[in-house]
Amino acid sequence: MLREKRTGSVATVLCDSGDRHPNTYYDPDWHDRNHVDTAPREETITRFLGTGFWLDPGILPTAAIADRPTIWDNV
């Protein structure tokens, strides 16, 4: 941004363990009462952990990334 003489912001997201949220984050009944469906994101996260690619459901068919290198290829 500096090189392009632009202004803006940089945001950092820090995750926590969720241990402060036992009655919400870790409570399946709370999820049900609040219509929280984690299934689509679980697939996205599992794919990310296996391939290194973050793809929201429906953006690309899985075949489109099948032959791409992953972040683990050089480990």
C-alpha positions in Angstrom: 0.0 0.0 0.0 2.8 2.4 0.8 4.5 1.8 -2.5 1.2 2.5 -4.3 0.6 5.6 -2.1 -2.7 4.1 -0.8 -4.1 4.1 2.7 -5.8 1.2 4.4 -5.8 -1.1 7.3 -4.2 -4.4 8.1 -6.3 -6.7 10.3 -5.1 -9.7 12.3 -7.5 -12.4 13.5 -6.3 -14.2 16.6 -8.1 -17.4 17.5 -8.7 -18.7 21.0 -9.5 -22.2 22.2 -13.1 -21.4 22.8 -12.8 -22.4 26.4 -14.6 -19.2 27.5 -17.7 -20.3 25.5 -18.7 -23.7 26.9 -22.4 -22.9 26.8 -22.3 -21.7 23.2 -19.4 -22.8 21.1 -19.2 -26.3 22.5 -22.9 -26.9 23.1 -24.7 -28.7 20.3 -28.1 -27.8 21.8 -27.2 -24.1 21.6 -26.2 -24.6 17.9 -29.6 -26.1 17.3 -31.6 -23.4 19.1 -29.7 -20.7 17.2 -29.8 -22.5 13.8 -26.0 -22.9 13.6 -25.1 -25.5 11.0 -21.4 -26.3 11.1 -21.4 -29.1 8.6 -20.5 -27.0 5.5 -17.6 -25.4 7.3 -16.4 -28.7 8.7 -15.9 -29.9 5.1 -14.1 -26.7 4.2 -11.8 -27.0 7.2 -11.0 -30.7 6.6 -10.2 -29.9 3.0 -7.9 -27.0 4.1 -6.1 -29.2 6.6 -5.5 -31.8 3.9 -4.7 -29.6 0.9 -3.8 -26.1 2.2 -6.5 -24.6 0.0 -9.4 -22.7 1.7 -12.4 -23.0 -0.6 -15.9 -22.2 0.6 -18.5 -24.8 -0.5 -19.7 -24.3 -4.0 -16.9 -22.1 -5.3 -15.0 -24.7 -7.2 -15.6 -28.3 -7.8 -13.1 -30.5 -5.9 -11.7 -31.8 -9.2 -10.5 -28.3 -10.0 -8.0 -28.5 -7.2 -7.2 -32.2 -7.2 -3.9 -31.9 -9.1 -2.7 -28.6 -7.5 0.3 -28.8 -5.2 -0.4 -28.4 -1.5 1.4 -26.6 1.3 2.6 -30.0 2.5 4.4 -31.0 -0.7 7.7 -29.5 0.3 7.7 -30.5 4.0 
